[in-house]
Amino acid sequence: MLRVPPQLVGAEIPDLDEIQTDLHVMGADYLPETLLEVFDNTSGNFEYLCDEKTTEFIVLVEMNEDESQVFLNIVPPQEPTQPVTLERCLDALKEQGIQQGIEKDTIQRMIGEQVHYEPTVVAQGRVPVHGQDGWAEMSFLKEASRPKPGVQVNLREMPMLQEVKAGDTLVKLTPSTAGADGFTITGKAITAFSGKTYRIRPGRNTRYNDDRTAIIATKEGALCQFGSTLSVEDVKVIDKVDASTGHIRFDGILKIKGSVSDRYSVEATRIDVGGSVGKAKLRASGDIRVKQGIVGSVVQAGGSVLAQSMDDAQVSAVENVLVMDYISDSKVFAGDTLRIVGERGYASGGTLQAGNLLWIPNIGEELPEDQPEDSEEQPPQTFLDAGISINARKSFNTLKESLQKSHMQFEDRHKEFGETLERFKNQQLPDDPEALQEQVSGLRKNLRGLFNDIRKLELQNDINQLNNEMDGGIVFVTNKVQPGTAINVRRMRYNVLTPATKVAYFFEQSGIQSRPCGDLLEKHQRHFPRMLL
């Protein structure tokens, strides 16, 4: 009986000459035509070749392609002179370099039950067990609206501003786990991947519980998100900002039901505007969200900026910028991503810059078909820039230096405070209680600054890592881009000379390339946060 295995990709190809040599050594009396027919069939089953009075068992060893399993096949002789033994089978495995994961009990069963002509698994490697990702249960949401267990959600996409009380559990944390390595049956190690850590931490007025398995609120207020940080903030609600209110500055969440009039400034931790913003200045350490348009305004956010539209505005966001309708004649900067959400949304005039990705349905204005060729009237030029600017990189390096300095100052003050506590233990009262209070206040202030710098550094580091993955950044145009548009990626310029539709611009091979945006956008769409205005 002869068995020729099927020709699998990557498998060893049988050699007809070697088969003939082995048959000759065995003294087999076969017809060459029959051998060729069996060889060409490659059925993987034993097929009749010729009659032979064999006296010894044949032990065949085969392994699958990924070396995770070994099959043993015992072929009996016609007139056996001595039985097959466990040692004979182990020797056959050893000859193939198989010394791990051998199931001796299975081999003994095959011998005892005379399992012949049936390839049976007798050795297996160990499959690596990859670690589980960490995740957080969003306890501040109603149970029906919480994400599925085990899912690493984007905290920026979670609804916020829920009212919480001191002691409330905001999130329950499940840490990531390490993986368990595996091995092949030939002893090669198979490395397991550890689970990804889900980064979320307490901010102002929140803390970990004692075993760090949850984040709880330490005061009453509204829940707020800053990057990967949860905080609880005070809330102030006003009708509008105009001459009746003057400039507004509030250390917490500021909700403005109406609009912000010209010539007024507003500063808060987070700003929500129910109307529009005129020629005013808005500044927040977190998000700024404007239900209607931003017109002639200067807006700066340490988080993201969301608005219905932007006209003649200067907008800067450390994280993302999302606009529902259009951006016109504005200078807009987003540290990470910039997107115009509406299918008919457009950008015309001005400069739009993002550290990594821009997604804009339409760019520029289409010239009327009847406009004379010599007409001096031209549409406004629109500049798009993808990639981390030199100034942003300098700021990142400055921030690292500032963090190191803040850490050293904290260590010095912590050491001084520790010495003061030691004196308390020895019942030595402070000579100047006010100086002690100032020392504690300074330590707290330094610690807050240290954590703020860490948060900013982590956020910028995430942006930098994504930028490396993007090779500088990508501009997606999901409908049409008009001539008069200039696109920069990694400080390389591409001028759009003819209309183009559904195209992506990216850096490759020392220049900006373009191609249909469908597959590329599908690949990177997850990097655009789905935030609600």
N, C-alpha and C positions, 0 to 999 in steps of 0.2 A: 504494500500500500504506500502511496506517495501523496504527500500534501504540499501544495505550493500556495503560500499565503497571498492574499490580494495585494495589489500594488498601491499602497497608501502613500500619501504625500509625506515625505521625510523618512519613510521606512526603508530598510535595506533591501536592495533589489536582488532576487535570487539569481544565481549564476548557473546556467545549464551545464557548463563544463565541469564545475565542482560537483554537481549532482551525478553526472556520469562517472566521475572519478570515484565517488563514494560507492556507487552501485558496482563498479568494477572490483573494488576492494572486497565488497560483500559477496562477490561471485554471483550476482543476480543475473538470471537469464531472461532478458526483456527484449521486446521489439522496439527499436528506435522510434517508429511511428507512434506507438502508444505513449512513450515518454514525452514526445513533442506535443501530443494532444493534451496530456495532463498538464504540462508546463504552460501551454497557451491558455488553458481554462482559468488558472489562478483562482479557483473557487474557494480556497481556504478549507476544503473538506478532503478527507482521505479518499483517494481513488485507486482502483485496481491497476496495478502495473504488470505484475507477473507472479507466478507461483514460486514460493521459496520456502524451504524447510529451515526456518531460523530457530536458534536454540537460546538466544539471549534477549532479555527485555531491552527495549530502546526507551530512554528517558529524554523527552524533548522539552526544552525550556524556551519560552518566548515572553517578551515584555511589551506593554503597550507604548505608544509614542511618547507620552509625558513621563514615563518611567515610574508611574505610581502603582502599577500592578504587574505581577509576574504570574504566568500561566504554566502549569506543569501538565504534560501529556504522557501517559504511560502506554507504550505500544507493546503488547505481549508477543512472544515468539510462537511458532507453530508447535514446537516440541521443546518446552522449557526444561533446562537441566538444573537450574537453581532459581529460587524466588528473587524478586526485586526487593531491595531493603531500603530502610530509611536513610542509611549512610550513603547508598548509591545515589539516591535522589538529592541529598544535601551536597554531595560532591558535584553533581551536575549543576546545581545552583551556584556553587562556589566558583566553578569554572567560568560562569558568566558575570562574576563580580558581585553576586547578590549575597549579602550577609546580614541584612537588617530586615526586620518585619516579617521574618519567615514563620508561617503557621505550621508547626510540626504536627499538631493534632490533625490538621486537614490532610497532610501527606500520609499519616498513619491510617486515616479512614479510607483514602484512595487505595492503599495497599490491601487493607483488610477486606474491603467491599469489592475489590477487583474492578475499580473504576478505570476502564481502558478506553482509549480513543476519544476521551472527553477532556479537552483543555480546561483545567480547573485553577482558580486563583489560589496560590499557596504563599504569596508574599505581597505585602502592601506597605507602601510608604505611609507617612503621616501627613494628612492634608493640613496646611497651615490654617489656623483660626485667626482671622483678622479681628482687631479690636473694634469695639463699638464706639460710635461718636457720642460725645457729650451733648446734652440738650437741656432745655429748661421748660418746665410747665408754667404757662402764663396764668398764674392763679388770679391775677387782677382782672382777667376777662371772665365772662360768664362761661360756664362749662361747655355749653353748646357751641360757642364761637371760638373755643381754644383750638390751636393747631393740633394735628395728630401727634400722639406720643412718639418720641424718638426723632422728630424732625428739627433740624437746625434752621430756625426761622430768622429772617432779617428783622432785627429789632426796629429798624426804621419804618417798616411796613405795618407795625402793630398800632392799633388805635390807642391814643393816650388821653391824658387829662381826666382820667377817672378820679373821683373823690375817694380818698383812702383815709384811714384813721391810724393812729399810733398803735403798733403791734400787729397790724395786718400783714399777712404773708403775701408778698408781691409775686415772687417766682419760687418754684422748687427746682433745685439743681440736681441733675444726674451727671456725674463726671464721666469722662471718656475712660476706656479701658485699654490696657496693653494687649497686643496680640500674642499668640503662641506659635512659635516657628514649627515648620514641618520638615520632612526629609523625603527623598526619593528612596527606592529600594536599593539603589547603588550607593547610598550614603550622602548624596548631595543635599546641602541645606536649602530649604525653601523659606525665605524670610517672610514673616507676617507683618502687616502694617498695623501700627497703633491707631486707635481712634482719634478723630480730630477733637480738639478742645473747643467747647462753645464758650466764647468770651462774652461774659456779662458780669458786671460788678456793681456794687452799691456806690451811689454818689451822695449828694447832700441829703441829709435827713433820712438816710436809709443805712442799713448795716446787714452783715451776715448774721445768721443765728450761731449758736455756740459751736455746732459741728460743721458749719459752712455748707450746709445742704439747702439753704434757702436765703432769700433776701427779704428783710422785713422793714416796714416803715417805722420811723422813730418819732414822727409828728403827724398831725392832721394836715391835709392839703391835697393838691392835685398831682397825679403821677406825670412825670416828664422824662423824656429820653434824650440823652446826649451821646451820640455814637453808640458805644456798647455799655453805657452807664445809665442806671435808673436813679432818679432823684424824686423827692417830694417837695413841691414848691408852693408858696403862697400864691393866691390868685386875686387879681384886681380887675374889675369890670367897669368900663366907662362907656358913655354913649358915643363920644367922638373926640377928636383932638382939633381945637381951633382956638380962637382968642379967649374963649371962656375957660379953657383949661391951661393954656400956655404949654410950655415944654413939659414932657412927662419922663420921669425916670423912676423905675420900680425894680426892686430886687426880687423878681418872681415872674409869674406868667401874667402877661397883660392882654386882656381881651377888649378889643375896641369894636363896639357894635356897628358903628358907622364908618366914616371916612377920616382920613388925616389930611388936614388942609395945608396949603402952601406955607413955607417959612417956619415950620415947627419941627422939633426933633423929638424922637421917642427912643428910649433905651430901656431894655428889660432882658430878663433871662430868655423868654420866648415871647413873640408878639404874634397875635392873631387879629387880623383886621377884617371886619365883615363887609366893608365898602371898598373904596379905592384909596390910593395914596397919591397926593399931589406933589408939588415941588418941596418935599420935606426930606428929613433924614431919619432913617430907621436903623437901629443897631441892636443886635441881640447876640448873646453868647451861644444860644441854641438856634432853633428854627424861626423863620419868619414866613407867615402864611397870609396871603392877601386874596380875598374872595373875588375882587374885581381887578381893575388894572393898576399898574404902577406907572405913573406918568411924570416924567421929569424928576424922578426921585433919586436919592443916593441911599442904597440899601446894603448893609453889611451884616452877614450872619455867620456865626461860628458853627452852625449846622447846615441846614438846607434852606432854600428859598422856593416857595411855591406861589404862583400867581396865575390869574386868568390871562393877562397880557402885559407887555412891557413896551412903553413908548418913550424914546429919548431919555432913557434911564441909565444909571450906573449901578450895577448889581454885582455883588461879590459874595460867594458862599464857599466855606471851607469844604463842604461835602458836595451836595447836588443842587441843580437848578431844574425845576419842572414848571413848564408853562403850558397852559391848556390851549390857547389860540395862536398867538403870534408874538414875535419880537421885532420891533421896528426902530431903526436908528439908535440902537442902544449899545452900550459896552457892558458885556456880561461875562463874568468869570465864575467857573465852577471847579473846585479842586478835584472832583472825581468825574461826574457825568453831567451832561446837559441834554435835556430832551424837551421837544415840543410835542405834546401828546396828541392833539387833535389830528385826524386823518387829513384835513385840509389846512392844517397849521402851516405857518411859513415864517421865515426870517428874511428881512430885507434891510440892507444898510447896517452900518455899525460893525462891531467886532464881537464875535462869540468865541470864547475859549474854554476848554475843559482839559483837565489833567489827563484824562484817559479816553472817554467816549462821547461823541455827539450824535444825536439821533434827531433829524429834522426832516419832516415830510417834503417841504418845498423851500427852495432857497432862491432869492432874487425875484425880480419882476420881469414878466414876459413883455417884450416890445410889441406894440400894435403892428399888425401886418401891413397896414397902409402908411406907416411912418416912412418918410423919405430917407434915403440912405445918407444924405448930407445933413440930416437934422442934428442940431447940437444938443438936443435933449437926450440925455442918457439916464438909465436907471441907476439908483444908488449902488455903489460897490459894497459887497458884503465880504467880510473877512472871517474865516473860520480857522481856528488854531487848536490842534489836538496835541497834547504832550505837556509834560511838566516843564514850566518855564525856568530860566536860570534864577530868577528871583525866588521862585518857590523852593528850589534846591538850596539856595543860600539861607532861606528862612528855616529850612529843615536842619541844616548844620548849626545855625544859631540856636535853634530850639534844643538841640542835643547839648550844646555847651551850657545853655541856661539850666537845663535839667541837672547836669552834673554840678553846677554851682549851687542850685537849690538843695540838692542832696547833701552837699558838704555843709551848708548852713544849717540844715535840719539836724545833721549828726552833731554839730557843735552845740546847738541849743538843747538837743535831747540829752547830751552829756551833762550840761549845766543843770538841767531840770532833774536828772537822776541824782546828782550830788545834793540838790535841795531836798529831794525825797529821803535820802539817807539821813540827813540832819533831822528830818521830821521823825524818823524811826527812833532816833536817839533823844526825842522829846526836846529838840532845840527849835524854839519858835523863830520865825523869820524876823529879822530886824526891821524890815520894811515890807509890810503886807502888800502895799500898792505895787512895789517893784516885782513881787512874786506874781501878782495878778497880771502885770504887764508881760512877764516872762511866759506865763501860760498862754496869754493871748497871742504873743508873737510865735509861739510854737504851733498853735493851731493855724494861724495865718500861713506860716511857712509850709505846713503839711498840706493845706488846701492848694497852695500854689504848686507844690510838688505833684500832687495828684492831677491837677489841671494840665501841667506840662506833660505828664505821662500819657494822659488821654489824647492830647494833641499829637504827641509823637507816635503813638500807636496808630492813630487815624492816618497820619501822613505816611507812615510805613506801609499800611495796607494799600494806600493809593500808589506808592512807589512799586510795590510788588505786582499789582495789576498792570502798571505801566510797563514793567519788564515783560510780562506775559503778552501785552498788546504790541510789543516792539515799538513803543512811542505813542500809540493812540490810533483810533479809527474814527472816520466821519461816515455816518450812514445817511443817505438821502433816499427815503422810501417812496418818493414820487418823482419830483423833477427839480433839477438844478439848472439855473440860467447862466448865460455868459455874464461876465462882470463879477463872478465869484472867485475869490482867491482862497486856496486851502493850504494850510501849513501843517505838516506832520514832522516832528523832530527837526523843526526849523528849516525844513525843505519846502519850497514853494511850488504849487501847482495852480496855474491859471485856467479856469474853465472858459474855453473859447466857443464851444457849441453846446446846445442843450443836451442834457443826459438824463436818463430816467433809471430809478431803482438801482443806484450804484453806491459802492463803498470805496472810500479812499484810505489807503494805508501805506506805510513805509515798508519797502522791500528792495533789497539789492541796490542800495545807494540811491534810491529815488522813490517818489510817490507813485504807487500803482493804483489802478482802479479795476473793479470787477463787479458783476451783479451782486447785490447785497443780501440776497435771500438766505443762503446757507450760512454766510458769515454772521448775519444778524441773529439767526436762530441759535448759533453757537454762543454768542456773547450777550443775548438779551437778558439773561439772569443777572447781569451786573447793573442793569437799570432798575432802581428800586420802584416798586409799585406803591406810591404814596398818594393819599387822598387829600384834596384841598379842603 
